[in-house]
Every structure is written in C-alpha cells, then in structure tokens.
C-alpha cells in the first residue's frame, strides 16, 4: 500500500512536471510574442548577421527576447541566420517568426528616375538595398566591366534605365549591376537596335540624345516632336545647340552639380567642353541625365516634320513653339526673352 502511494505521488509529480514543461514550451514557441500595434513590421537582416544582431533588430518588436532566443536555438536558426527583408505580422509566435526569418525573404521594389550621374544613382540605390554607395559606385565604374560592355565613364550611365525593378534587399553591388545589364539588353531588342541604325546612331548616342530631349521638355506628348528637331539638325549637319548640354557642361566644369541654372548666357556658349553642343558638332560623348523610356522611344520614333528650331512657349507653359526657319524662330525667341526679362531671371 505504501509503495502504491509513492508510485502515485511520483506519477502525479511527473504529470505536473510534464504540464509545466508543456506550458513552458507552449509559452515560448506558440504564444503571441509581438509587441507592436501595427498590422505588420518590416525587418532587415544584413549579410553575415549573428543571432545577437537579429535579436537587436527584433528587440523593439518583441515582448520577450529570451523566449525568442530559446526557440531560435531549438529550431537551429541561431547558427544559420539568413539575410534579407522579412515581414512579421501582429500576433505572431516565436515559432512563426523563426519560420519567417528562415525562409521568407520578401523582394522589394527599387525605383530610380532621372539621375544626372552614377554618383547620384549609387546614393539613391544605397538607401533602398543593403549595398552601400561606395561599393555600388565601384561596381558601376569598374574598368574591366565597362570595357567588356563597350562602355566608358561617359557612357556608363546608359546602362541604367529609369523604372521600377524587383530586388531582394540583400542584393550586392555586383548583383545590382548585373541585373541592370540584363534589363538594358532586354530593352535593346532587335527592333530598337534597327531603329537606331536607321537613324545612323549607336545605342549610346540614342541615350545621349534622349537625355537632351528629357531635359528639354517635361511633356511626354511633345518629346517626339523635340526629338524630330534634333534628328533634323543632325541630318542637316547643324549644331544641336541644346541649352541643357551647356548647363551640364557648366556643372561638370565647376564640379557643382547642385547649382540651379535657369538661364543660359551668351558667355556660357563659349565654354570649351565636349558637352557644349554650341561649340562641338554631333551628339555629346554621353548622356547628361538618365532619360525616361518615353524619351528614348521619342528619339527612336521621332516625329517627321520640317522644324529646326524651338523655344519655350510663354502662352502655354511646359510646351514649346516650333519654327521651320531662323526668321520665324527669332520672332518666337524675342517673345520668350521679353517674358524672361520681365520675370527678372538673370541666371
């Protein structure tokens, strides 16, 4: 009888112990451990991160970090941390969170627009992915890479066509560059390459000309007409005489790309720069900005007309007045100059 009581007590103690252990396991692994009130939280785990780095990132989001450590160890995540962008939703358990961090690296959308230089692009992209601006710039300007692609420092910008692209957050600089090369080659299909040849232009010249069109007008519907003017000038052997190239030349010469120049002066036209299309014939050695796809398409599909000149239309802001001859253009230009002077724009 005495032995039976002892056995019963041992069984009951074992049951209690098992219950306590089960509760401990449940509370650690399967109880809500999120401390944020939003619907979801975005977590960014860098490459080569340790479990301590992960917990430091998660700390503001968790009720209890010690229980997370325990479950991470139990599920063997602590020694196999994965980098990337992860989304944790409100009410998740430690088990859920570890499962997310192990296998659900979520891509992000990378956007960039009309950056004037690769330096600007690198800074912009580094705010969106793990790679820093220095590594991105080194990859973009890598001499061996540029040589392989038939590019140089002036034309390197051509490779990056403004758009929205899907990337993993932990993308390296080289991977970013490789993807942009793939997108560039995809864009330049046989049809577009043939259109460029029909205009006696290389892909890089199309991009450089499109960059001028991009700077000349913000109106997408006007870009084919502006492109047509420059195509007409090239065919006629005329200088392009594009003010945006002079502005770029001034910035490049001074090293100050942040300056705002609203008016090109006659003295500026004497600047000795290969980007000054008032002094040097043909297309500049490289793009003065990243052209939109709409500007590239405008050059490849220019409007056919007899216009050789254009100037801003002060009666329809954003658009331009086009002229077939210099006499007509001078009339339009005089109207524009009067308006600029009335606004007190000196530079």
N, C-alpha and C positions, 0 to 999 in steps of 0.2 A: 504493500500500500504506500509506504514511504517513498519507494523508488518511482512508483507511478506519479506521485505528486511532483517529484523532482523533474521527471521527464516532461510532465505537463508544463511546469514552470519554464523549462528550457525551450520547449516548443513555443510557448507564448512569448518569451523574450526574443526568440528568433523571428517570430512573426512581427513583433513590434520593430525589431531591428530592420527587417526587410521593408516594413512600411516606411520607416524613417529614411532608409536608403532610397526607396522608390520615390518618396516625396522629394528627396534631395536631387535625384536625377531629373525628376519632372520639373522641379522649380528651376533647375539650371538650364535644362535643354528645351523645355516645352512651355514655359510661361512667358508672357509678354515681357520683353526687356527693352522696349523703345521708350525714350524719354521726350521725344519731340511731339509737337502738336499738329504739324503739317501732315498732309496726306503721305508725303514721301520725302526722303532725303537722299542727296547725291553724294557719293563717297568716291574719292580719287586716291587710289593706292599707287604710289610711284614704283618704278622698277627697283629691284634689289631691296625692297622694304622687308623689315622683320616683323614678327608678331607684335612687338612693342610699338613699332611705327603704326601698325594697323589700329591697335588699341588707342593710341594717342589721337588718331584721326576719328575714331568712333566715340571717344570718351564723352563729347557733348551730346551724343545721340542716345547713349545707353543709360539705363537705370543702375546697372551693376556691371562693372568691368571684370570683376573677379570670376563671376559665373561664366562670362564670355570666354575668359582665358581657359577655364576648365573644359568647356565644350569644344573649344578650338583644339585643345590638346587631345581630347578624347577622339575627335574626328580626324586627327593627324593633319590639321590645317596649319598649325603653328610652324611646322617645318617646311611647308610648301605654299608659301604666300604667293598669290598671283597679282600682278599689277593690272591696273585698268580703271574703268569708270563703272561704278555699281550703283544700283538704286535700291534703297531699303525702304520698305513701306511701314506705316504706323501699325503697331500691334505685332510685329514680327518677333519670333522667339530667337534665342541664340542658335538653335538648330537651323532655323530658316536663314538667319543672317550668314552663318558659315557656309551654307549651301549656295547662297547668292555669291558670296565672295570667292568661292571655289570655281564657279562655272558660268557666271552670267555677266561677262564683260560687255557692257552696252555701248555700241557705237554712238558717236556724237556727230552733229552736222558742223562742218567747218565752212565759214563764209569769208570771202575776201573780195574787195572791189578794186577800184582803180588806184592802186598804189603806184607812186612815181618811181620808186627804187626798190631793189631787193632788200635793202636795209629796212625800209618801211614794212615790207611784206613779212620779213622774218620777225620783226617786233610784234606785228599783228597776229601772226600764227602762233607765236610762243605763248600768247595769252589764252589760247584755245586747246593746245595739246601739251604733252609733257616736255617735249624737246624745247630747249631754251633758244633764244635768238642767236647766240653766238654759234652754236652747233648748226642751226638752220642756215645761217649765212655762209658758214664754211662749206657746207654741202652744196649750196647754190652756186658758189663761186669756185668750186673745186676745178682746177685747171684741167685735170685729166678727163673729168666728166664733160666739161664744156667742149674739149677737143673731140671727144668721141661723138658728141651730138652735133658737131659742126657749128658750134656757137662760140661767142666770145663775151667779154664783160659787158659790151654794149648791147648785145642781142640776147643775153641770158634771161632777161625779163620776159621774152617772148614765150617761154615755156609755161608760164603761169597765167591761165585764162580765168578771169573772174567768174565765179559761180559758187554753188553750194555743193560740197562734197562730204561723203560719209567716211569717217575715220574712227579708229579706236584711239581713245585718249592717250594711251601709252605708245603712240607712234613715234619712231625715231626720226631724226632729221633726214637720214638717207632713205627711209621708207616713204616719207612725205615727198621727197624729190622724185623718187621712182614712180610714185602714183601720179604725180603731176606730168611726168614724161609720158606715161601711159595715156592720160587724158588728152594731152597735146596731140599725140599720134592718132588717137581716136577721132579727135576733132578734124585733123587734117586728112580727111579721106580723099579718095581719088578724084571725086567731083570738085572739091575745093582746090586741090592741087592743080587740076587742069584749068580752073578759072583763073588762078594766079598766073599760070603760064600764058594764058590768052592775053593777059594784061602786061606780059613781059616783066613780071615781078616774082621775086622769091617769096617764100612764106614769111621770112623775116621782114622783107620790105612791105608786104601786106600789113603785118602787125605794126610796123613803124608808121605807115600811112594811116592806119586805123586809129592809132593813138592820137594823131593830129585831128582827125575827124571827131574823136571823142572829146577833145579839148575845145574844139570849135563850137560844137552845139550840143546842148543837153536834150534837144528834141529828137527822139528816135526816128520819127517820121521824116525828119529833114536830113538825116545823115546820108542817105543815098544820093541826095542832090549835092551836098557838100563834097562827098567823095567824087562825084562826077566832075566837079570843078577841078579838083587836083589831078584826076586822071587826064582831063583835057589839057591841063598845063604840062604834064609830063609828056604827053604825046606831041605837043607843040614845041617842046624844048624850052619852055619857060621856067623861070624860078618858081618854086612853090610859094614863097613869100608868106609863110604862115606865122602869124604873131605868137602862137603858143610855143613854137620852136625857139623863138628868141627869148621868151620868158624862161624856158627851160635852160637855155644856154647861159643866161644871167645867173640863175640859181646854181648851175653846175660850176660856173667860173668862180663864184663867190663862196661856194660850199654851204650856203644858207638856203636850204630847200623849204624853209618855213615862211619865207617872206612872201607877202601878197603884192602882186603887181597887177594893177587894173588897167594900166595904160602903157603901151609901148611907145617910147620916144624915138625921134629920128636918130639921136645919138646911139641908141641901143642897136640900131640896124648895122652899125659899123663893128660890132663885137666880132672878133675873129674866132669863130667856133664852128666846127663841122656841123653843129646843130642849128646854126643860123642859116635858115633857108632863104634869107635875103642876099646872102653872100655866096653860098655854095649850092650848086645845082643838084637836082635829084632828091632822092629820099634820104633822110638823116641816117646816120650809122646804126641807130637803134631806136626803139620806142621811147617816147618822152613820158609815157604812163602806160598802165595796163589798159588796153582797150576792151570794152564790153564785146560780147559776141555780136550784138547788134551793129557795132561799128566795124567789126571785121567783115560781117556779111554785107555791109554797105559798100565797102571797098571792093569786095568780090562781085557784087551786083550793083555797080554804080548806075545812077540814073543817067540815061542818054539825053544830052541837051547841048546847047551851044554856049553855056555860061562859062566865063573865065574869071569872074570876079564876084565877090560878095562882101557885104558889110552888115553889121547888126542893124536890125530894123527897130527904130525907136518908137514906132507906132504899133508894133506887135512884139513886145518883149519876149526874148527867148528864140525868136526866129530871125532870119536874115533877108536882106534884099539882094537879089542876084542880077548881074549885068553881063551882057554879051560883049561889050566893048568898054574901053577905058573911059570914054567920054560919059557914058551912062553911069559908070561906076563912080566917077568923080562927083557927079551930082548927088548920088546916094551917100557917098562918103562925107561930103560937105554937110549934109543934114545930120549925120551921125556926130561929126566933130562939133557942130554947134550945140548939140544936146550934151555931149560930154563936157564941154566948157561951161555950160550952164549949171552943171552939177558940181563944178569945182573939182573934178578929178584930174589931178596933176601927175599921178603915178599909179 
